[in-house]
Amino acid sequence: MNNAQMSVRVGLFFLLGLALIWITHESLSGSKLGRDNGFELTARFATIKELKAGDDVRLAGVTIGAVESTRLSGRHAEVVMRIADGIAVPADAVATIAMSGLLGSNYVSLTLGSPDAGLMAAGGTLRSEDTPDLNTVVSQVGEIGRKVEQALTQFTGALGTDGSSDGLITKLNGMLDENRIKIDAITSNLELVTQRLADGEGTLGKLLTEEDGYHELVAAISEIRSAGESANTFMTEAESMITHLKSGEGTLGALIYDEEAAENLRLTLTNLQQLSNKLNSGEGTLGRLINDDGLYLEAQSTIQKVNRAADGLADQGPITAVGVAANSLF
């Protein structure tokens, strides 16, 4: 191989390398071949989070285009996207800037939206939502860590584990030292009580250890339950009785709720009162019999005379008996 052929080959490899470098540069910078194909869509964000031209645009995770350019528009950052032909983007799709991984690049993520919302027209502006980036998340985690550290410091100070005299543990230790005798006495009493319970002493101990006591308790509970049921039955009957009374049924209901019966009862009581007043005042035959002793004495004397006349009639004949009777009476 002569020097001329070698030079030609070296030149061809050099040109091929330049072509590959240019193609790679164009691909990474977003200036892809055939960039005029597809249609543009725009989205506005508070920050584009290092998004650059050439990054993917994905709909439900599927790549449908790329970021064509980024620019400022007032107090917002605009992202111009080029979507491939034949891709239907819903009109209510929401654009967010997502990360492909902790070390990966960012991309624009579009939601599917609803099927009845229609389609985005070329050159339209998508709705967008700002999401926290990795730096924001790390900052928030750091802030949470500082707050947790402050809380732990305050908790440690409150417990007194740092040796402070105002700590909770220090106060508890002092309280235990001051009441150690009482605590020991309480502990001893508790041990004695538990031992008596275990030995079956006392009512509670018998309930815990003896089956007869348990059965008696169950029977007592059954009786209490039966008494409760009887009380419920009585209350039901009482309510029924009250209902009947309110409806004016029966004699008592009529007396309570029937005005005519109540009026008759009042008249009867009035008459009885008047009668008793007359009897007390000695008016009438019955009143005189009750209050006048002379009538009683006269009646008693008449009865005695009748008895003597009857005795005389028994001893004498009929004619004589009439005379005796007349003399006895008159």
Secondary structure as UniProt FT lines:
FT   HELIX           3..28
FT   TURN            29..30
FT   TURN            33..36
FT   STRAND          39..45
FT   TURN            49..50
FT   TURN            53..54
FT   STRAND          56..59
FT   TURN            60..61
FT   STRAND          62..73
FT   TURN            74..75
FT   STRAND          76..83
FT   TURN            85..86
FT   TURN            91..92
FT   STRAND          94..99
FT   STRAND          106..110
FT   TURN            115..116
FT   TURN            122..123
FT   STRAND          125..128
FT   HELIX           134..159
FT   TURN            160..162
FT   TURN            165..166
FT   HELIX           168..178
FT   HELIX           180..199
FT   HELIX           202..209
FT   HELIX           211..246
FT   TURN            247..248
FT   HELIX           250..257
FT   HELIX           259..281
FT   HELIX           284..291
FT   HELIX           293..315
FT   HELIX           318..329
//
